[in-house]
Amino acid sequence: MSRLGWLGTRHASLQGIFRLVTGLGDDLSSFIGSSFRSVWALELLLLMKREARSWSRDELISTLRASELVVNKAVDELVAAGLLAGEGDGFRYMPVSRDIASYVDQVEKVYSARPNAVRRAIVSASASGATAFADAFRLRKD
């Protein structure tokens, strides 16, 4: 079996586990797992969504009481995910499509009602990605 085939099978089985752990639907779980690398990133995005304006990195650090490293990493990942857009020296919540905006709305609703499920989804996605990466380097007898 090729490594890619094995990883694809591994990814599909991890999605099933992910769904069981979080109790969220496949699409929403997948969106959460691929868009948010930390709960900090989600909190940052939801703040920027609630207060629709341009935010500097320093304002985000101060408002969230987070480290510069955490905020910088979250902003960069959210820009790459198409959830934030650069605006001069700041950033603004600006999803690249209506579908993405709809997913963010769903995540916001679920997070307000079931924050632990969303937190588990974020942590599970991060852990499963690291596990799949590490497993790719395992020595196996073929």
C-alpha positions in Angstrom: 0.0 0.0 0.0 1.4 3.4 -0.9 1.8 6.0 1.9 -0.7 8.3 0.3 -3.3 5.6 0.1 -2.7 4.7 3.7 -2.9 8.3 4.8 -6.1 8.8 2.9 -7.6 5.8 4.7 -6.3 7.0 8.0 -7.8 10.5 7.4 -11.2 9.0 6.7 -11.2 6.9 9.9 -10.0 10.0 11.9 -13.0 12.0 10.5 -15.3 9.3 11.9 -13.6 9.5 15.3 -13.7 13.3 15.1 -17.5 13.2 14.5 -18.0 10.9 17.5 -15.9 13.0 19.8 -17.5 16.3 18.9 -21.1 15.4 18.0 -20.9 17.9 15.1 -21.8 17.2 11.5 -19.2 16.2 9.0 -19.2 19.5 7.1 -19.1 21.7 10.1 -16.4 19.5 11.8 -14.3 19.6 8.7 -14.6 23.4 8.5 -13.7 23.8 12.1 -10.7 21.4 11.8 -9.4 23.0 8.7 -10.0 26.7 9.7 -9.0 26.9 13.4 -5.7 25.7 14.7 -6.5 26.9 18.2 -9.3 28.1 20.3 -7.5 31.5 20.4 -7.9 31.7 16.6 -11.7 31.1 16.9 -12.0 33.7 19.7 -10.1 36.2 17.6 -12.3 35.6 14.6 -15.5 35.9 16.6 -14.3 39.1 18.2 -13.5 40.6 14.8 -16.9 39.4 13.4 -18.8 41.0 16.3 -17.0 44.3 16.1 -16.8 44.8 12.3 -13.9 47.2 11.9 -10.2 47.1 11.1 -8.1 45.7 13.9 -4.4 46.1 14.4 -2.4 43.2 15.8 -1.6 45.3 18.9 -5.3 45.9 19.5 -6.0 42.2 19.2 -3.2 41.4 21.6 -4.5 43.9 24.1 -8.2 43.0 23.8 -7.7 39.3 23.9 -4.9 39.5 26.5 -2.9 37.1 24.3 0.7 36.9 23.4 2.1 38.4 20.3 3.0 35.0 19.0 -0.5 33.6 19.5 -2.2 36.5 17.8 0.3 36.7 14.9 -0.1 33.0 14.2 -3.9 33.1 14.4 -4.2 36.2 12.1 -1.8 34.6 9.5 -3.8 31.3 9.6 -7.1 33.1 9.3 -6.0 35.2 6.4 -4.7 32.1 4.7 -8.1 30.4 5.3 -9.9 33.2 3.7 -11.6 34.5 6.8 -9.8 37.7 7.4 -8.5 40.3 4.9 -5.7 42.8 5.3 -6.7 46.4 5.3 -3.8 48.9 5.6 -2.0 48.1 8.8 -4.9 46.1 10.2 -7.2 43.2 9.5 -11.0 42.8 9.1 -13.4 39.9 9.2 -14.1 39.3 5.6 -14.9 35.7 4.5 -14.1 35.0 0.8 -17.6 33.6 0.1 -21.1 33.5 1.4 -20.7 29.8 2.1 -17.7 30.4 4.3 -19.6 33.2 6.1 -22.4 30.7 6.6 -20.1 28.2 8.2 -18.7 30.9 10.5 -22.3 31.8 11.5 -22.9 28.1 12.3 -19.7 27.8 14.3 -20.6 30.9 16.3 -24.1 29.5 17.2 -22.7 26.1 18.1 -19.8 27.6 20.1 -22.3 29.8 22.1 -24.5 26.7 22.9 -21.9 24.0 23.1 -18.4 25.5 23.5 -16.9 22.2 24.7 -17.9 20.4 21.5 -16.2 23.1 19.4 -13.1 23.1 21.6 -12.9 19.3 21.2 -13.3 19.6 17.5 -10.3 22.1 17.3 -8.1 20.0 19.6 -9.1 16.7 17.9 -8.2 18.1 14.5 -4.8 19.4 15.7 -4.0 16.1 17.4 -5.2 14.0 14.4 -3.1 16.0 12.0 0.0 15.5 14.1 -0.7 11.8 14.6 -1.2 11.3 10.8 2.1 13.2 10.1 4.0 11.1 12.7 2.5 7.9 11.4 3.7 8.6 7.9 7.2 8.2 9.2 6.7 4.9 11.0 8.7 2.0 9.8 6.5 -0.8 8.6 7.2 -4.2 7.3 5.7 -4.4 3.8 
